[in-house]
Amino acid sequence: MRDRLPVALSGASALLLGAATALVLAPFGELRGGWFALTAFAAGCAALGARSRPAAAPLVGLAAWLFHNGFAEHRYAQLGWDGPGHLALFTAAALFAALPWEKARRARARR
């Protein structure tokens, strides 16, 4: 379990990842609600989820949703609740990336 990020560090890393993703997308004009920004944030969640424990998935998903919703969907850091769809997508991306590694870790621990 040493190679996995603790839950609190995963949450902090997710905030930094969300901010970095928003900054990278800004010059390309992709800070508007669309498939490219949604895919970029979901890929970031999956990448961080692969290095995190499964319990950190809700924190990673929430942090990504905050930046995506505030800067890509509603712009100018204004949050708006449009339903749980994007929040569930980001959380699921982080969780599904973390689960195969967790399953392999448990199999090694049983040996």
N, C-alpha and C positions, 0 to 999 in steps of 0.2 A: 504494500500500500504506500510505500515511500515515493513511488513515481507519480502518484496522483496528487493533485492540488487539494488542500483542505477546502471546506465549503466556503469559509469566509474569504479566503484568498481567491477562490473562483468568482465570487460575487464582485470583489474589487477589480479583478482582471476583466470581468464582463463589462463593468462601467468604462474602463479604459478602452476596451475593444470597441464598444459602442461609439465612444467619442472619436476614436481613430477612424472608424468606418465612415462616420458622418463627415469628418474632415477630408477624407480621401475622395468621397463621392461629390463633395461640394464643387470643386473646380470643373468636374465633368457635367454639371447640370443635372445630376441624377438625384438631387434632393427633392423629389416629388414622388407622390404615391405611384409606384409602377412596379413592374415585375423585376427590373434590374436591381433596384434598391432592396426590395424584399428578398431577392435571392442572395445578395451580398450579406445582408444581416443574418439570414438563416445559415449561410455557409460559415460565417464567423461563430455562430452559436454551436454548430456541429464541430468546428475545429477546437473550440474551447471545451466543449463537452467531452471530447475524446481524451482530454488531459485532466478532467475533473471527475469527482465522485458523482454517482447518480443523484445523491441528495442535493447537489448544487444546481441541478437543472432548473428548478423554479427561479432561483436567483439569476442565473444566466439568461433565461427567457425574459424575465421582467426587465433586466437592465437593457437588453437589446430592444425590447418593445418601447421602453421610455425614449430611447434615442431615435428609433425608427418613426414612432408616432409623433414625437415632438419636432423632428427636423425633416423627415421625408414625407409624411402624410399631411400634417397640419402646418408645417413650416413655422419659423420664428419661435420655437420652443413652446408652442401651445399644445397641450395635450387634449385629446378628445377621445372619448370612448365610443368605438364603433362596433363593439361586441368582442367576444373572446377569441376571434379567429386568428389574428396575427400573434397574440400572446401565446395561444396554444401551439401555433406553428413553431415559434422560436423555442419554447420549452420542450416540445417533442423532438426538435432537431438536436438539442443538447442532450436530452435523455437517451435517445436512440444511439447517439454516438458514444455515450458512456457505458451503456449496458453490455455490449460484447466484451469489453475489457473487464468489467466487473465479473462476468460469468467465467472468463478465463482465470481471473485471480482466485475465485472461489474453488475452481477445479484444482489449481496448484496448491491451495491451502489444504485440501483434503488428502493429498498424497503424503 
